Amino acid sequence: MTTAATTAPRPASPADEWVPLRRLIPLALQHVLAMAAAPISTVFLTSAALHLSPSRTASLLSAVLVLSGAGSLLQSLGVWRVGARLPFVMLPGGAAAALFLQIAADHGPAVATGSVLLAAALLLAVLPLYARIVRLFPPLVMGVTVLLIGIAMVRVAAQLITGPTGEALPRSVVLAGLTVAVTLAAYLLLRGVWRQSAVLIGMTAGTVLAVTTGLGTFGPAAGSGFALPRLFPYGTPQFDVVAALPLLIFSLTTLAEITGQTVLNSETSGREAAPGRDVPRVARADALMSLLAGVWGTSLMVTSSENIGISRLTGVRSRYVTAAAGVLLVAVGLLSPVSRLVAGVPPAVVGGSALVVYALIAVMGVQMLARSDLAQQGQSMVAALALAVGLLPVVAPQLYTGFPSWVRTVLGSGVVAGTLAAVLLHALLTAVGRTRSAR
């Protein structure tokens, strides 16, 4: 005699396993706690750099949380050929935010918004050529790009502490240092999801210290109830392809990162990896949510593998858990009091947290470089020259002042210059290697 339990179809993989509601909500909440630091820190970094009011900061935070939630839903559940149907979450890209702010500082936020829309459209357009493009960005090139982005972003984060004058008040430096110290302590002493929330804990503790010690002020934005994100908060987007180059190049480099994350997530969730099928699905979801991000005034959204650690910790690899996390994020994003309360965090606290977040991006670049064979003379030379080209605008900002504007835009961006140099030099190294092998 068969029973309902024995006749019920088994899921094709642990990723497709349904989780009972009593377990689904706590598991989803863990994912939200682990990923919350990224959208919050990115929004505050953007707010401080663009000098947004508390109400506009709250609106931007609502937009980013809704985008993160909707993107997580799309990747987890999938619609047609959009979304991989894997336990993924979506976040604002820290590196993309750095490039967005760089474009905004040089050309204005309206141009930065147009650049986001162009980059998202480019990602959609090149997907048929995915196999060819991804070869241009091996770990050597990706490592150079991510390292340069991290360095550029640390510089921007430091400006949150110093303020527009470049001269920091001692109390701001102390407050930022205390925020970093609490973040480090939380990371070293806590475990599991709390350890993954170290940045969020550091921001919370830094705000409390600011209020109780007088090192800073906490001023939430006024308002209540529910709020929808603003459309085009910086005005009508302006499209400048040359100015958009940093984000255009970054959108192409994400294909290599998406490939690695998709394979890793497939293996972790017990599904056979199929990059040719799943990577374009992940990229389409990223591009579509990034188009919305441009409309709502933020930078590119990227699918993240941050939640994989929680899946391993809990042993639950179901995509329905990350889908539920997406629902929670959308709800929090639309709940105006939450975003308006968070909008009051002091800039020095945001700066301290941002230093941690974006220094880690630089370390990720070093790790990517370590995956390439730098012991080979050619590989090490490519990395050295590309990093030199990318660091020149950082250490000598006036180097290209006498050149035409398009040259200043391309070479004056360390990320663009370094990435282009790495791609061209790596292609040259590969061509020379093939010529020698053919002899």
N, C-alpha and C positions, 0 to 999 in steps of 0.2 A: 504493500500500500504506500502510495506516495503522499507526501505532505506538501503544504504550500511552501515550506522552507526549502524542500528539496527540489521543487519544480520551478521556483523563482529563478530567473536568469541571473547569472553571476556577471558582475561588471567586467569589461574587457581588461581593465587595469585598475590599480588602486586609485588612480586619478579620477575614475568615474564612480567611485563608491559613494553612496549616499550616507550622510551622517545624521543621526537623530537630532531633533531640534534642541533637546536639553544639552547636548554636547556641542552643537553647531555654533551657538551664540558665544559661549566662553572661548572656543577655539578661534572664532572670527575676531573677537575682541583682542586676543593676543597679537594677531597680525596687525590690527589697527595700532596698538600701542607700539609695536616694533617699527612701524613705518611712519608714524606721525611726525617724527622729528624732521624728516626730509622736507615735506611740504611747508611746515611751519618755518623752518630756518630759511628756506628759499624765499618765501614770501617776505619775511622781515628783511632779508638782505636786499631784495628788490625795492621794498618800501623805503629803506634808508637811503639807498643809492639814488632813487628817483624823487626823494623828498615828498612822499605821499602823506596825506593827512590820515589820522587814525580811522576815519570812516572809509576812506578809499582802501586803506590797508585791510580792514575787515572784509570789504567786498572782494578784494583780490584773494584773500585767504579762503573765503567761501568758494570762489571759482576754482581754486586749485584743489581743494578737498573734494568738490563735486567731480572734477575731472579725474582725480585719482580713483575715486570710487567707481565712476562710470567706466573708466578704462580697465579697472580690475574685473568688473562684471563682464566686459566685452571679451577680455582675454580668457577668462575662466569658462564662460558659457559658449562663446562663439556665435556668430551670425553669418550664415553662408560661408564665404571664404575669408572672413575677417575674425581674427582671434584664434589662438592655437588650441583652445579647450584644454589648457593645462593650468595647474595651480599657480598662476602668475599674479603679481600686483603691479600697478602702474604708479609712477611717481614723477614729479617734475625733475628733469635731469639737472643735477648740480653743475655739470660741465656746460650744459646748454644754457643754464641761467647765467653763468659767467660770460659767455659770448653775447647773450642778449643784452646784458648790462654794458658790456664793452661797446656794442653798436649804439645803444641808447646814449652813452656818454659822448660818443664821437659824432653821431648824426641825429640824435633825438629819439624819443620813445616811439614816435609814429613810424619812423624808418625801421626800428627794431621790430615792431609788430609786423610790418610788411615782410621783413626778413624771415620771421617765423612762418608766415603763410607760404613764402617761396620755398623754404626748406622742407616743409611738410609736403607740398606739391611735388617737389623734386623726388622725395623718397617714394611717393606713389608712382611716379613716372618711370623710375629706374628699376623697379622690381622685376620686369621681364629680363633685365640684364644682370640679375642678382649674382649669378655664378661668376661672371667676368669681373664685376666691380669688387666683390669681396676679396679677390686675389690682390688688389692694390693695397690692402690694409692688413698685412701679416702682423704678428705680435710686435715686431720691431717698429713699424710705423705707428701702430696703435699706442705703443708705449711712449713714444716721443710726443704724440698728440696729447694723451691724457696727462703726462707729466707737465707739459707746458700749460695746459688748462689749469691744473692744480696750482702751479706757481702764480699764474695770473690771478686766480681767484683768492689766494691768500693775500695778495696785495690789495684786492678790493675789500676783503674782510677787515683788513687792518684799518682801512679808511672809515669803517663804522666806529672804530674806537677813537681815532684821532679827530673825526669830524671834518667838515669841509676845509678848515684852515690847515690841516696837516699837523697841528700841534695838539696832542692829547692832554686833557686834564689828568692829574695824578689819580683822582678818584675813578676816572673811566678806565685807566689801565688796571687799577686794583680790582675793580668790579669784573672786568674781562678775565683777569687772572684767576679770580675766585671761581668764576663760571667754568673755566677750563679745569681747575683743580677738582671741583665737584664732579665734572664729567669723567675725569680720569679715575677718581675714586669709585664712582658707580660702575665703571667698566671693569675695574680690577676686583672689586669686592662682591658684586652681584653676579647672578647666574641667569641663564635662560632668557626669557623675554625681557626681564628687567635690565639685563646687561645690554641687550639690543636697544633698549630705550635710554641708554646713558646720556645721549645728547639732549633728549627731552627732559630728563631729570636735571641735568645741568642748567638748562634754561629756566626751569621752575625754581630751582634753588637760587640761581643768580638773581631772579626777580624778587624773591623773598628777602634776600640779603640787601638788595638795593633799597627796598622799602624800610626795612628794620634798622639799617645802619646809616641811611641818608646818603648813600653813594649814588643813588639814582631815584627816579620817580616812575610811578606806574599809573598810566592814564588811559583806561579803556575807552573805546569809542562809544558815543551815545547811540541809543537805539534799542529795539527789542523786537520780538517776534521772528518771522521768517523773512529772508532776503534773497533775492535772485542776483547773481553776478551781473555787473554792468557790461554792456556790449561796447567794444572799442573805447575803453576808458581814456586813451591818449589821443582820441580824435581819429580821423580817417587815415587808414594805413597808407604809407608811402613806400613805393617799390623801387629799390635801388640794388641792382644785381651785384655791383662791385662792393657796396657796403655790406651786402648780405653774405659775402663769401665765407666768413667764419662759420656761420650756421649752415650754409650749403655744404661745405666740406664736412662739417660735423655730422650732418644727416647721412652722408655716405659712409662715414666711419662706423656709424651705429650698426650697419649691416653685419660687420664682423663681430661686434659685441653681441648682437641678437643671436647670431649663429651659435656662439659658445654657450649663452644662457639657455637657449632652447634645447640644445643637446644635454646640458647638465640637468635641466628640469625634467626632461623626458626620462633620463636614467633614474633620477631620484624618485619620480612618481611611478616607476615600473612600466613605462610605455616605451615601445621601441622607437628610437630616435629616427626621425625622418625630416632632416633639415630642408630638403627640396620642397616638401609640402608645408611644413610648419613655419619656417622662417618668414616666407612671404606673408603668411597669415598674421604673425606677430607684428611684422613691419606695417601692414595695412592698418591694423588697430592703432599702432603708435602714430601713424601719419594722420589718421582721421581725428584722433583726440588732440593732436598737435594743431590741426586746423582750428578746432574749437578753442584751444589755448590761445592762439593768436587773436581770435575774436574777443576773448575775455581778458586779454592784456597780460598774458604770461608767456613763458618760453616753451620750448618743445617738451612734450611728455615722453617718457621712456619706460618700457617694461623693465622691471627690476627682478633680480633673483634674491633680494634680501630675505624674502620670506622662506627660502629653501631651508635655512637653518632651523626655523620653527617647525617645519614639516619633519625634519630629521629628529628634532628634540621630542616632539609629541608622537611620532610614528604615524600621524594622520596625513595622508598625501592627497586628499580629496580636493578637487577643484571647486566643489560646492562651498568649502570653507572660505576660500579666497573670494568667491562670489558674495558670500554673506558679509565678509569684511568690506566689500565694495558698497553694499547696501548701507552699512553703518557709516561709512565715510560720506556718502551722499547725504544721509540724514544729518550728520554733524555739520556738513558744509552749508546746508540750508537753514540750520538753526542759528539765527543771527546772534543771540547772546553769547554763544560759545566763541565765534570768530571775533566779535567785538571785544570780548574779554582778553583774548590772546593778543589783540592788536596793541595792548598797552605795554608790552615788554620793552624795557629800556634798550636803546641802541647798543650800548656797550656790552650788554648780555648777549644780544644777537651776534655782535662781533666776536665775542669769545667763543660762542658755539660754532659760528661759521669758520673760525680758524681751525677748529678740530675737524669739521666736516670736509673742508676743502684741502687741508693738509693730507687727509686720508686719500683724496683723489690723486694727489701727487704721488703718494706711496703706491697706489694702484698702478700708476704709470711705471714706476720702478719695477714692480712685480711683473708687468707685461714685458718690459725689456729683459728681465731675467729669463723669460721663457724663450727668447731668441738666443742664438748661439753667438754671444759677444766675444767668445774666444777666437772666432774667425776674424782676421784682420779687416776684411771688407765690411763685416757687419758692425764692428766697433767703430770704424771710420764713418759709416753712414750715420750711426747714432750720434757720434761726436759732432759732425758737421751740421746735422739737422738741429741738434740742440743749440749749437752756437748761433745758427741763423734765427732760431726761435727766441733765444734769450737776448739778442742784440736790442730789440725794441724795448725790452724791460730795463736793461742796465743803461741804455743810451736813448731815451725817448725822443730826442731831437735829431736822431741820426739821419732821418729821411726828410727833414724839413724842406730842403731845397728841391725835392723831386716833385713831379706832377701829382695831382691829388689821387689818381688811381693807383700810383705806385705807393704812396703813403698809406692808402687803405689796405693794400695787399701785404706789403712788407712791414708796415707799421703794426700789424697784428702778429704777435709772436706765435699764436696758435696756427694761423693760416700760413705764415712764412715757414715755420718749422715743419708743418705737415706736408706742404708742397715739396719742400726740400727732401724730406724723408721718402716721399713717394717716388720722386724723380731719381734720387740717388739709389734707392733700392731697385728700381727698374733697371738702371744702368748697371748695377752690380750683377743682377740676374742675367742681363744680356751678355755681359763680359764673360760670366761663368759658362753660359751656353756655348759661346764662341770658342772658348778654350777646350771645352769637352768635345766639340766637333772636330778639333784638329787631331 
